[in-house]
Amino acid sequence: MKLIFNEVRYEYDIRGLITAFFPGTTVETKDAGAEGRELTGRERALLDKACAYGMEKGSVSEEIMEFSDARAAEGESCIEGCSDIGTGQADSSEIIFCVFYSDAYTAVCAADGSRGWCSAAFADSEEGMEKNPLKRMTYRIFSCMTGGKQHPWGTLTGIRPVKLPMAMLEQGLSDEEIAGKLKKEYLIGDEKCGLSIQIAHKERALLDLLDYEDGYSLYVGIPFCPTTCLYCSFTSYPYSRWEKRMEEYVTALEKELQFVQERFAGKKLNTIYFGGGTPTTLPPVYLDRILGRITDGFDLSDLKEWTVEGGRPDSITPEKLAVLRRYPVDRISINPQTMKQETLDLIGRRHTVEEVKRAFYMAREAGFDNINMDLIIGLPQEHAEDVAHTMEEIQALEPDNLTVHTLAVKRASRLNTEKEQYGHLYLEQNTSAMMDITARGAAQMGMEPYYLYRQKNMSGNLENVGYAKPGKEGIYNILIMEEKQTIVACGAGSVTKRVDPDHIERASNVKDIEQYLTRIDEMIERKRNLFLQ
């Protein structure tokens, strides 16, 4: 697909909708106003048609008009209506999508080789056209091009859709008013509309327990794993490569924690989250050292939650669980991702299904009464029946939380970078059926959805959902999505987020461990500068 702009604006949002309607499509962007970006005759004709159409329509209806692409370059007028387009799928390799911006209106024009569509809307603010009308017009044109295809999240392409109903709740709107706005402005379907409002209520009740002004949360990054999974793009390194230098990493981390302790003395520490990587990859002696450093150095009297990711069952031992139990760690994750052994082998998780169960039971025996388990639906070579089998196994274990991720093929993952080796693998596209299986299973375990987020390139254009039994929700998970409280992050690859009432600022740590070790003073200085005021 080719994107043609008279000026590049909102390209990211249009690309998000392209991914939803035409998954796997290669996109070429051309800025008609940029030097050296010559357009073909057909591309220029379509862009000119968008310009002329916007001036001609003179309405804000965002109405879709169909025309014959063969006549586009000849300047014939558009033919109203798209009901006779048919149900055939457009050839995405032939699609041209043109956007014309002006101070008064925005118009779009698309063609797939034999058919074309136009739509226009006037600017709705003094600053010019906002992106919502553009996205609605784009969505409706793509829907026409694909035979009426719809998407449950409508025009939303961002990762935090629950922020919309949350903000409306804080404005005092009723559920019915919120639903009406979500459907009208973003074309969200009934199911996702209801889900997002339900989660907004849950999140709001949990976040009311926190102090936004004087409180903060602490993230501790342990960027090591036993191996790197096929789908992973996080900052993570095989522990075996850094085992002999672990003393250096822990020492640097302690120095960073010391600064945070001093800088935030007198503030209320509400949640702590150990992530990575897999923190339980560390030997017991280093786990004990870091946990002890935090417990001895920070005021934990306002702590609501302390989570440690034990994501890889092959990293969990009785000795490490005993270390965790010596401190106020009250929530851990043991993440199988799937309970199908063939898939575990394929994605590089060097543990068995039985090891997952054994790690879970060890955690229960150690006294943990808040255990999360992560699943990924849409993994290579998996079908709905495999997800159903995984849910049966999970239900038998009875965890307290369940986080269901929809596979998103990230740019840095081996699943993407090594396409010649893995490109032949089957990836299920109808993941909505899989999501239904996990939602029913969570409900049968007495869990309710409590947080939600989305990612780029998600299978089925769906979402990740966290479920929990009442009182077992992960507060930090909500904070990272809703951006209501400052999160101070330590460790390689972590990102500190300062949240003020009117804006958010960030300070990132370098991802490379060698760089982190040699530049730890710079990482501390970045935080110091972020919190100068």
Solvent accessible surface area in square Angstrom, and as a share of the most:
residue,aa,sasa,rsa
1,M,13,0.06
2,K,65,0.27
3,L,0,0.00
4,I,0,0.00
5,F,1,0.00
6,N,38,0.19
7,E,71,0.32
8,V,69,0.40
9,R,69,0.25
10,Y,63,0.24
11,E,38,0.17
12,Y,116,0.44
13,D,12,0.06
14,I,0,0.00
15,R,88,0.32
16,G,24,0.23
17,L,2,0.01
18,I,3,0.01
19,T,52,0.30
20,A,8,0.06
21,F,6,0.02
22,F,15,0.06
23,P,81,0.51
24,G,83,0.80
25,T,31,0.18
26,T,115,0.67
27,V,28,0.16
28,E,73,0.33
29,T,27,0.16
30,K,22,0.09
31,D,32,0.17
32,A,21,0.17
33,G,63,0.60
34,A,40,0.31
35,E,175,0.78
36,G,65,0.63
37,R,98,0.36
38,E,147,0.66
39,L,29,0.14
40,T,68,0.39
41,G,62,0.60
42,R,87,0.32
43,E,1,0.00
44,R,101,0.37
45,A,19,0.15
46,L,1,0.00
47,L,3,0.02
48,D,71,0.37
49,K,22,0.09
50,A,0,0.00
51,C,29,0.18
52,A,50,0.39
53,Y,5,0.02
54,G,1,0.01
55,M,126,0.56
56,E,121,0.54
57,K,56,0.24
58,G,48,0.46
59,S,36,0.23
60,V,106,0.61
61,S,67,0.44
62,E,17,0.08
63,E,60,0.27
64,I,19,0.10
65,M,20,0.09
66,E,33,0.15
67,F,8,0.03
68,S,29,0.19
69,D,12,0.06
70,A,80,0.62
71,R,76,0.28
72,A,7,0.06
73,A,78,0.61
74,E,125,0.56
75,G,61,0.59
76,E,76,0.34
77,S,84,0.54
78,C,26,0.15
79,I,95,0.48
80,E,120,0.54
81,G,33,0.32
82,C,39,0.23
83,S,109,0.70
84,D,133,0.69
85,I,22,0.11
86,G,43,0.41
87,T,116,0.67
88,G,48,0.46
89,Q,129,0.57
90,A,15,0.11
91,D,73,0.38
92,S,30,0.19
93,S,92,0.59
94,E,86,0.39
95,I,1,0.01
96,I,9,0.05
97,F,0,0.00
98,C,0,0.00
99,V,1,0.00
100,F,40,0.17
101,Y,4,0.02
102,S,34,0.22
103,D,135,0.70
104,A,50,0.39
105,Y,13,0.05
106,T,0,0.00
107,A,0,0.00
108,V,0,0.00
109,C,0,0.00
110,A,0,0.00
111,A,0,0.00
112,D,9,0.05
113,G,41,0.39
114,S,74,0.48
115,R,45,0.17
116,G,0,0.00
117,W,0,0.00
118,C,0,0.00
119,S,0,0.00
120,A,5,0.04
121,A,3,0.02
122,F,79,0.33
123,A,31,0.24
124,D,74,0.38
125,S,40,0.26
126,E,177,0.79
127,E,153,0.68
128,G,9,0.09
129,M,5,0.02
130,E,82,0.37
131,K,82,0.35
132,N,34,0.17
133,P,8,0.05
134,L,0,0.00
135,K,9,0.04
136,R,32,0.12
137,M,0,0.00
138,T,0,0.00
139,Y,6,0.02
140,R,83,0.30
141,I,0,0.00
142,F,0,0.00
143,S,9,0.06
144,C,19,0.11
145,M,0,0.00
146,T,4,0.02
147,G,31,0.30
148,G,43,0.42
149,K,70,0.30
150,Q,119,0.53
151,H,15,0.07
152,P,45,0.28
153,W,1,0.00
154,G,1,0.01
155,T,1,0.01
156,L,19,0.09
157,T,26,0.15
158,G,40,0.38
159,I,63,0.32
160,R,55,0.20
161,P,7,0.04
162,V,1,0.00
163,K,73,0.31
164,L,47,0.23
165,P,1,0.00
166,M,4,0.02
167,A,43,0.34
168,M,18,0.08
169,L,11,0.05
170,E,89,0.40
171,Q,126,0.56
172,G,65,0.62
173,L,36,0.18
174,S,48,0.31
175,D,57,0.29
176,E,134,0.60
177,E,95,0.42
178,I,0,0.00
179,A,23,0.18
180,G,38,0.36
181,K,85,0.36
182,L,1,0.01
183,K,83,0.35
184,K,158,0.67
185,E,53,0.24
186,Y,25,0.09
187,L,36,0.18
188,I,6,0.03
189,G,28,0.27
190,D,104,0.54
191,E,119,0.53
192,K,12,0.05
193,C,2,0.01
194,G,40,0.39
195,L,31,0.16
196,S,1,0.01
197,I,14,0.07
198,Q,87,0.39
199,I,0,0.00
200,A,0,0.00
201,H,81,0.36
202,K,47,0.20
203,E,0,0.00
204,R,93,0.34
205,A,64,0.49
206,L,26,0.13
207,L,3,0.01
208,D,107,0.56
209,L,107,0.53
210,L,18,0.09
211,D,40,0.21
212,Y,93,0.36
213,E,151,0.67
214,D,60,0.31
215,G,6,0.06
216,Y,7,0.03
217,S,0,0.00
218,L,0,0.00
219,Y,40,0.15
220,V,0,0.00
221,G,3,0.03
222,I,0,0.00
223,P,2,0.01
224,F,1,0.00
225,C,15,0.09
226,P,42,0.27
227,T,20,0.12
228,T,44,0.26
229,C,10,0.06
230,L,1,0.01
231,Y,31,0.12
232,C,24,0.14
233,S,43,0.28
234,F,143,0.60
235,T,28,0.16
236,S,18,0.12
237,Y,42,0.16
238,P,37,0.23
239,Y,28,0.11
240,S,89,0.57
241,R,161,0.59
242,W,26,0.09
243,E,97,0.43
244,K,201,0.85
245,R,77,0.28
246,M,1,0.01
247,E,85,0.38
248,E,77,0.34
249,Y,3,0.01
250,V,0,0.00
251,T,69,0.40
252,A,8,0.06
253,L,0,0.00
254,E,33,0.15
255,K,97,0.41
256,E,0,0.00
257,L,0,0.00
258,Q,68,0.30
259,F,19,0.08
260,V,0,0.00
261,Q,49,0.22
262,E,107,0.48
263,R,81,0.30
264,F,14,0.06
265,A,80,0.62
266,G,83,0.80
267,K,77,0.33
268,K,78,0.33
269,L,2,0.01
270,N,3,0.02
271,T,0,0.00
272,I,0,0.00
273,Y,24,0.09
274,F,0,0.00
275,G,2,0.02
276,G,26,0.25
277,G,19,0.18
278,T,4,0.02
279,P,0,0.00
280,T,3,0.02
281,T,14,0.08
282,L,0,0.00
283,P,39,0.25
284,P,45,0.28
285,V,100,0.57
286,Y,36,0.14
287,L,0,0.00
288,D,44,0.23
289,R,78,0.28
290,I,0,0.00
291,L,0,0.00
292,G,12,0.12
293,R,48,0.18
294,I,0,0.00
295,T,43,0.25
296,D,127,0.66
297,G,19,0.18
298,F,15,0.06
299,D,95,0.49
300,L,37,0.18
301,S,94,0.60
302,D,50,0.26
303,L,36,0.18
304,K,97,0.41
305,E,10,0.04
306,W,0,0.00
307,T,0,0.00
308,V,0,0.00
309,E,29,0.13
310,G,3,0.02
311,G,9,0.09
312,R,6,0.02
313,P,5,0.03
314,D,49,0.25
315,S,6,0.04
316,I,12,0.06
317,T,47,0.27
318,P,80,0.50
319,E,103,0.46
320,K,20,0.09
321,L,4,0.02
322,A,49,0.38
323,V,6,0.03
324,L,1,0.01
325,R,111,0.41
326,R,147,0.54
327,Y,44,0.17
328,P,65,0.41
329,V,3,0.02
330,D,64,0.33
331,R,5,0.02
332,I,3,0.02
333,S,1,0.01
334,I,0,0.00
335,N,8,0.04
336,P,0,0.00
337,Q,19,0.08
338,T,1,0.01
339,M,3,0.01
340,K,44,0.19
341,Q,58,0.26
342,E,117,0.52
343,T,1,0.01
344,L,0,0.00
345,D,95,0.49
346,L,57,0.28
347,I,0,0.00
348,G,17,0.16
349,R,8,0.03
350,R,187,0.68
351,H,5,0.02
352,T,59,0.34
353,V,19,0.11
354,E,102,0.46
355,E,50,0.22
356,V,0,0.00
357,K,42,0.18
358,R,132,0.48
359,A,1,0.01
360,F,2,0.01
361,Y,109,0.41
362,M,41,0.18
363,A,0,0.00
364,R,76,0.28
365,E,146,0.66
366,A,34,0.26
367,G,37,0.35
368,F,4,0.02
369,D,89,0.46
370,N,18,0.09
371,I,0,0.00
372,N,5,0.03
373,M,0,0.00
374,D,17,0.09
375,L,4,0.02
376,I,17,0.08
377,I,2,0.01
378,G,0,0.00
379,L,0,0.00
380,P,1,0.01
381,Q,79,0.35
382,E,2,0.01
383,H,72,0.32
384,A,36,0.28
385,E,118,0.53
386,D,22,0.11
387,V,5,0.03
388,A,34,0.27
389,H,79,0.35
390,T,5,0.03
391,M,4,0.02
392,E,114,0.51
393,E,37,0.17
394,I,0,0.00
395,Q,48,0.21
396,A,74,0.57
397,L,11,0.06
398,E,101,0.45
399,P,0,0.00
400,D,10,0.05
401,N,1,0.00
402,L,0,0.00
403,T,6,0.03
404,V,0,0.00
405,H,35,0.16
406,T,2,0.01
407,L,8,0.04
408,A,10,0.08
409,V,42,0.24
410,K,54,0.23
411,R,208,0.76
412,A,72,0.56
413,S,0,0.00
414,R,69,0.25
415,L,14,0.07
416,N,35,0.18
417,T,80,0.47
418,E,50,0.22
419,K,122,0.52
420,E,152,0.68
421,Q,100,0.45
422,Y,27,0.10
423,G,57,0.55
424,H,146,0.65
425,L,21,0.11
426,Y,91,0.34
427,L,56,0.28
428,E,27,0.12
429,Q,109,0.49
430,N,88,0.45
431,T,0,0.00
432,S,54,0.35
433,A,38,0.29
434,M,1,0.00
435,M,13,0.06
436,D,63,0.33
437,I,29,0.15
438,T,0,0.00
439,A,39,0.30
440,R,139,0.51
441,G,4,0.04
442,A,0,0.00
443,A,66,0.52
444,Q,131,0.58
445,M,23,0.10
446,G,43,0.41
447,M,7,0.03
448,E,75,0.34
449,P,17,0.11
450,Y,1,0.00
451,Y,13,0.05
452,L,1,0.00
453,Y,35,0.13
454,R,9,0.03
455,Q,48,0.21
456,K,118,0.50
457,N,70,0.36
458,M,14,0.06
459,S,17,0.11
460,G,30,0.29
461,N,26,0.13
462,L,5,0.03
463,E,1,0.01
464,N,1,0.01
465,V,1,0.01
466,G,0,0.00
467,Y,14,0.05
468,A,2,0.01
469,K,50,0.21
470,P,96,0.61
471,G,69,0.66
472,K,52,0.22
473,E,17,0.08
474,G,0,0.00
475,I,15,0.08
476,Y,15,0.06
477,N,17,0.09
478,I,0,0.00
479,L,1,0.00
480,I,52,0.27
481,M,17,0.07
482,E,3,0.01
483,E,19,0.09
484,K,49,0.21
485,Q,1,0.00
486,T,16,0.09
487,I,3,0.01
488,V,1,0.00
489,A,2,0.02
490,C,0,0.00
491,G,0,0.00
492,A,4,0.03
493,G,20,0.19
494,S,7,0.04
495,V,67,0.38
496,T,1,0.00
497,K,13,0.06
498,R,35,0.13
499,V,26,0.15
500,D,35,0.18
501,P,145,0.91
502,D,121,0.63
503,H,85,0.38
504,I,57,0.29
505,E,77,0.34
506,R,125,0.46
507,A,13,0.10
508,S,54,0.35
509,N,8,0.04
510,V,27,0.15
511,K,132,0.56
512,D,64,0.33
513,I,1,0.00
514,E,65,0.29
515,Q,73,0.32
516,Y,0,0.00
517,L,24,0.12
518,T,96,0.56
519,R,75,0.27
520,I,16,0.08
521,D,87,0.45
522,E,69,0.31
523,M,0,0.00
524,I,12,0.06
525,E,76,0.34
526,R,76,0.28
527,K,3,0.01
528,R,105,0.38
529,N,82,0.42
530,L,20,0.10
531,F,10,0.04
532,L,127,0.63
533,Q,179,0.80
